């Protein structure tokens, strides 16, 4: 009797999360040991409700387009298992005859997967659980990087050059621009916004990370100094940047809503800082808030990211067939002059609920920009060169 | 003695505005009659200050990359000529020996170009003036469409599918998403956000245009009905949508700042509507505000738009050499089954300060979505096919 595999997707989606799903499906289809491939609709939340589909019946046409379709084709959730839920999930899986469970997600999903694996072990249920990393935040420990990060990094690196050129051209009208980028408690995305910078004049001129408190007086002084130097200023701010008081900037004036994992939801630091600049510096400021567009951009899907997401999905199935459980697939960068990526496993207990912040070696305290070490780390993940930009040399006539 | 040409850029930049600049420079270089090519830094505002550069000295390397670099390489402005300014500009041009003036811009810039051409005629100055259309708003009359529109149309068409898939996947967490798109008093960009829609489930589900008042009670009812039907709702709102009272939505609570042409600056309708949805429908709502990123996206530059912007620039030089003045280059779509674009001229007086709204034939009052006629109009401007997306067919297991 064959093995039955169930796969689910969880957490905020990415531009390449379905590539991992495709990797799981194709590896499972290729294995003679696996006789059924099921999908949980909307992660464990749908699974608890019994919403399960037969992925084995999906057409080749659908699967062909799946790998490049952004977001989570199975549907996602942010559901924190309540007491009793692990047993309910395990009961569902037992009744479906599921032996193998793949959960594609980030920190919170690793926590869910770990609880299920642990409970199965405690109760003696024959269930193996492997998580596939997915997060634009790039904040999972142990793994070199996370599928989803390369694509959002590509988006923000290009968007900053694009929107920054806009501000440079419009410096007489709107000299200050603040762009709000994602990144929950970690500045990986904010740091990536500098990857298109080739020249001190290039944007961004200032970058504010969640790792460091943003003092509003210092901020205003830095914006003013940048404006005086370049005639305009382009500023990147992480959506979870905190003030000297430890509070999220742009949340304190508004409602604070938290989701079931305790994360803040409506924070608008760019808006708050733009209003502050207008009030105190008397300079016209715009803000851009690309929101979910940044994590989902089809035109900015990194080819490297797509491939690695796919391979991480395949590796999860290989690991399950090897008898592994309670682990997450990790991406490993072998040393050497040329970028390569291999795949391994790490215990979920060491992943779940741990956050990997941007290390000081990549963006030292007191420095304005990330280091060359960060650039060497991040550039290969972009999946190809960035667009080329030029500036006129501007040979002024003396009138 | 040869002719001297001066070119300037004005108004909000676009992703292809430098392609027009390159067209002007290359056509001028190719003409034996033109012996000098100057650039006004920051449009007429810089010109009034005497900031003029010699474009003839720019290197081939710079010019090669110029055509695909977004924004305005000369710098731009939003400067309304004050009494006396036309004479000051004409004096500058006379002292520079400039005979030919090309101004790349939108409605306001056409107004400036017209005032200068008119004043030159009145004072007998030998100056010919041609405007090159540029505006993501696509709101210039007479011309079939405006360079810059095809690229922003491509951006919003893709961004809606991308961000909409995000909401569909996350319907249990944030079921409502409002995306704010550009478009000053005209719904051309908002309408383009539907160009990737292939299925009623596809985003956007609701589109709100500046051409029609948005009644807040109707809005809430429409959002709720959409949510009940699809489990989520993706809504596009134009940044200049007005309420039943005629006031800009999302501006009334905040400061109202106007620029020198009298246009509002800080309006945040998506934010306002998202807060309204949360308050009245008790549904969690997100908003994305791509801001200037949407008009400047290098990855979404339409190849058609790049070529047409370039040719419009070339055509301006041809027209000047033919002795034309006080005209704007227009794009003409010859009838026939295959899209083609030719170039002509229209009097600036018929362009300046006129706005072309989205016609009812493209988006009839009372209809939820634009017509096939709009799609036939807009699709060729996108410069190529949009990404392919798929959905799982979802064969549910009966548990």
Interface residues (C-beta under 8 A of the other chain):
Chain A: X9 X12 X13 X15 X38 X39 X41 X42 X45 X50 X51 X52 X53 X54 X55 X57 X58 X59 X61 X62 X64 X65 X66 X68 X69 X70 X71 X72 X73 X74 X75 X76 X77 X78 X79 X92 X95 X96 X158 X159 X161 X162 X163 X165 X166 X167 X168 X169 X170 X171 X172 X173 X177 X179 X257 X259 X265 X268 X271 X284 X286 X287 X288 X289 X290 X291 X292 X293 X295 X296 X297 X298 X299 X300 X387 X388 X389 X390 X391 X392 X393 X394 X395 X396 X397 X399
Chain B: X9 X12 X13 X15 X38 X39 X41 X42 X45 X50 X51 X52 X53 X54 X55 X57 X58 X59 X61 X62 X64 X65 X66 X68 X69 X70 X71 X72 X73 X74 X75 X76 X77 X78 X79 X92 X95 X96 X158 X159 X161 X162 X163 X165 X166 X167 X168 X169 X170 X171 X172 X173 X177 X179 X257 X259 X265 X268 X271 X284 X286 X287 X288 X289 X290 X291 X292 X293 X295 X296 X297 X298 X299 X300 X387 X388 X389 X390 X391 X392 X393 X394 X395 X396 X397 X399
